[in-house]
Amino acid sequence: MKQSFYLAIKYLQFHKLRTLILFCSIGLILYLPAGLHKLIVESEVQMMERADATPLIIGAKGNSTDLVINTLYFEQSEIDALDLRVLDDLDGSGFGYSIPVVSYFHARGFPIIGTNLDYFNFRSLSIAEGRMLRYVGECVLGASAADRLDLQPGDSLISSPENFLDLAGVYPLQMEVVGILETTNSPDDMAVFTDLKTNWIIMGLGHGHQDMQQVKDPTLILDRDSSHVTASPKLFLYNKIDGKSAESFHFHGDIKDYPITSVLFIPQDAKSSTLLRGRFETGELTDQIVVPSEVVDNLLQNIFRVKQIFNTVFILVGAATLCILGLIVVLTLRLRKEELFTMFTIGSSRNKTMEIIGAELLILVLFSLGFAVLLYSLTGFFVEDFIRQFII
């Protein structure tokens, strides 16, 4: 038997290309069903864990799935905005407290999330480097975002323009990175967090400019009297907030009318949650309220149907691969006709010949199985990318 394996190994080494093709093909067929199952199961665990940890989400009426995906996983989509004043109604109910979320913009491919400090307490997010948000124009980065952007506290990050062709639009805002969050293995790792006002400045609802009383250039002034100064469109608008320009930033109109994407609501108990949902059901509160775990569970049920289709396809492909492998063995025996004749001539029995061929197949399958196990062990590193590419 030892001699048979020795000859089998030498044969496989001689035919390197054919051996490699068979090795990869069999390994992939063995890996794909198990790998897909692991991706879906781990994706379900991660998504449900975050959804279960979030009691209620309030948003404008529309697609509840888009609302939940935007709020929980920061996969930004076109959803209608709420007015900030909705927080007064929610907090005034006495059923719990609310956390506003603004999720519209990106910075170099990473979502910019505007919220308040309650969000960090609710998600148990702590600072690994630097400090927490204090002033307008600052941001803290999730661990993965900081690593991929190669940024540290003290560096700056510029928001990405939403429309490069909109010459009259809002200039991107240069934000100061003041902190890096601890790794949480959640979507928070991939986010850029700011306060609400910083997002509104990016949106163009707040701005800073030169001190109007100190402006000497007459082309920058449309009208001036003892009580006010009217600026011309030439007046420079800041796209960076620092010590010199921070005091000049201001907002026009009632800030309660400013937009937010959604609200995380944390009820005091199950009874408070039920009573608040009842107010939405009766129309006393006109927006929509959703339970994230129910929405995500419905989404994942559809994914599992797709998984069953994939499993069926993989079984059929596997069966076809085994047939092809059998065909290759038969054709190989034909091609090795002279080789086998030589083996018989020097005294090898038919059983010994089949033993050598069997050893070749066994080695091939074992190495393919090892390759499949290696791929399976690496699958867990791609769960986040799988969720973003194929689920949300």
Buried (B, 14 or more C-beta within 10 A) or exposed (E): EEEBBEBBEEBBEEEEEEBEEBBEBBBBBBBBBBBBBBBBEBBBEBBBEBBEBBBBBBBBEBBBBBBBBBBBBBBBEEBBBBBBEBBEBBBEBEBBBBBBBBBBBBBEEBBBBBBBEBBBEBBEBEBBBBEBBEBBBBBBBBBBBBEBBEBEBEBEBBBBBBEEEEEEEBBBBBBBBBBBBBEBEBBBBBBBBBBBBBBBBBBEBBBBBBEBEEBEEEEBBEEBEEEEBEBEEEBEBBBBBEEEBEEBBEEEEEBEEBBBBBBBBBBEEEEBBEBBBEBBEEEEBEBBBBBBBEBBBEBBEEBEEEBEEBBEEBEEBBEEBEEEBEEBEEEBBEEBEEEBEEBEEEEBEEEBBEBBBEBBBEBBBEBBBEBBBEBBEEBEEBBBEBBBEEBB
